Amino acid sequence: MSKTLYRDPVNGKLGGVCAGIADYLGVEIWLVRIITVSAFLIGLGFFVIVAYIAATLILEKMPPEEAKKTNHFREHQVKQKPWQQGKSASNLLADIDQEMMQMEQGVAKMEAYVTSSEFDLNRQFKKL
């Protein structure tokens, strides 16, 4: 499955170019921004500005369904190295634990409703 390069204005600051490149390469956004600013400061300023403007105009915005998929993947990704996308293992485990507790509460509410007399009454009314 090939990945497409998009602008990511949701996670970006100006046009979403650095965020899109970071997502495409699988690195943290801050790393791409530091490289961009460093290139600007070491004398490649004109090239960086022209390339950034060109990328803003040429690259398409990330579609909402792709952004949702990317953000969900980013939320559940363990970071192996500091520059990679994701969270530390302890933060990820805490987030997953919280999500599991929320799901468990939802299942408990469903069980309580399904085993209630109100559920049986509603089912009887629907049969009529």
C-alpha positions in Angstrom: 0.0 0.0 0.0 1.6 3.2 -1.1 1.2 6.3 1.0 0.2 9.7 -0.7 1.8 13.0 0.2 -0.8 15.5 1.4 -0.8 18.8 3.2 -2.1 18.4 6.7 -3.6 21.8 7.7 -5.3 20.2 10.8 -2.0 19.4 12.5 0.0 22.1 10.7 0.8 25.7 11.5 0.9 27.6 8.2 -0.1 25.5 5.3 0.3 22.0 6.7 3.3 21.2 4.5 5.6 20.2 7.3 2.9 18.2 9.0 2.1 16.4 5.7 5.8 15.6 5.1 6.2 14.3 8.7 3.1 12.1 8.3 4.4 10.8 4.9 7.9 10.0 6.4 6.6 8.7 9.7 8.5 11.2 11.9 7.5 13.8 14.4 6.3 17.1 13.0 8.8 19.1 15.2 11.7 17.3 13.5 10.5 18.4 10.0 10.0 22.0 11.3 13.4 22.1 12.8 15.0 20.9 9.5 13.0 23.5 7.6 14.0 26.4 9.9 17.6 25.2 10.0 17.7 25.2 6.2 16.3 28.7 6.1 18.8 29.9 8.6 21.9 28.4 7.0 21.4 30.3 3.8 18.7 28.4 1.9 16.1 30.9 2.8 14.9 31.8 -0.7 14.8 28.1 -1.7 12.9 27.1 1.5 10.3 29.9 1.0 9.8 29.1 -2.7 9.6 25.3 -2.0 7.1 25.8 0.9 4.8 28.1 -1.2 5.0 25.7 -4.1 4.2 22.7 -1.9 1.3 24.6 -0.4 -0.1 25.3 -3.9 0.7 21.9 -5.4 -0.1 19.4 -2.6 -3.8 18.6 -2.0 -5.3 18.8 1.5 -5.5 15.6 3.4 -9.0 14.1 2.9 -11.0 14.0 6.2 -11.2 10.2 6.2 -7.4 9.9 5.7 -6.9 12.5 8.5 -9.1 10.5 10.8 -7.3 7.3 10.0 -3.9 9.0 10.4 -4.8 10.6 13.8 -6.2 7.3 15.1 -3.0 5.5 14.0 -0.9 8.2 15.6 -2.8 7.8 18.9 -2.0 4.1 19.2 1.5 4.0 18.0 4.4 3.3 20.3 7.5 5.5 19.8 10.7 3.5 19.4 13.0 6.5 18.9 12.5 10.1 19.9 12.0 11.4 16.4 9.4 8.8 15.4 5.7 9.5 15.6 3.8 8.1 18.5 3.7 8.1 22.3 5.9 6.5 24.9 4.8 3.1 26.0 3.6 4.3 29.4 1.5 7.1 27.9 0.1 4.7 25.3 -0.8 2.1 27.9 -2.6 4.8 30.1 -4.6 6.0 27.1 -5.6 2.4 26.1 -6.5 1.7 29.7 -8.8 4.7 29.8 -10.4 3.8 26.5 -11.0 0.2 27.8 -12.6 1.6 30.9 -14.9 3.8 28.8 -15.9 0.8 26.6 -16.5 -1.3 29.7 -18.8 1.3 31.1 -20.7 1.4 27.8 -21.1 -2.4 27.8 -22.3 -2.2 31.4 -25.0 0.3 30.4 -26.1 -1.9 27.5 -26.3 -4.9 29.7 -28.3 -3.0 32.2 -30.7 -1.9 29.5 -31.0 -5.3 27.8 -31.7 -7.0 31.1 -34.2 -4.4 32.3 -38.0 -4.7 32.1 -38.1 -1.5 30.0 -36.3 -3.4 27.2 -38.9 -6.2 27.3 -41.7 -3.7 27.3 -40.2 -1.8 24.3 -39.8 -5.1 22.5 -43.4 -6.1 23.2 -44.6 -2.7 21.8 -42.5 -3.2 18.6 -44.1 -6.6 18.1 -47.6 -5.1 18.1 
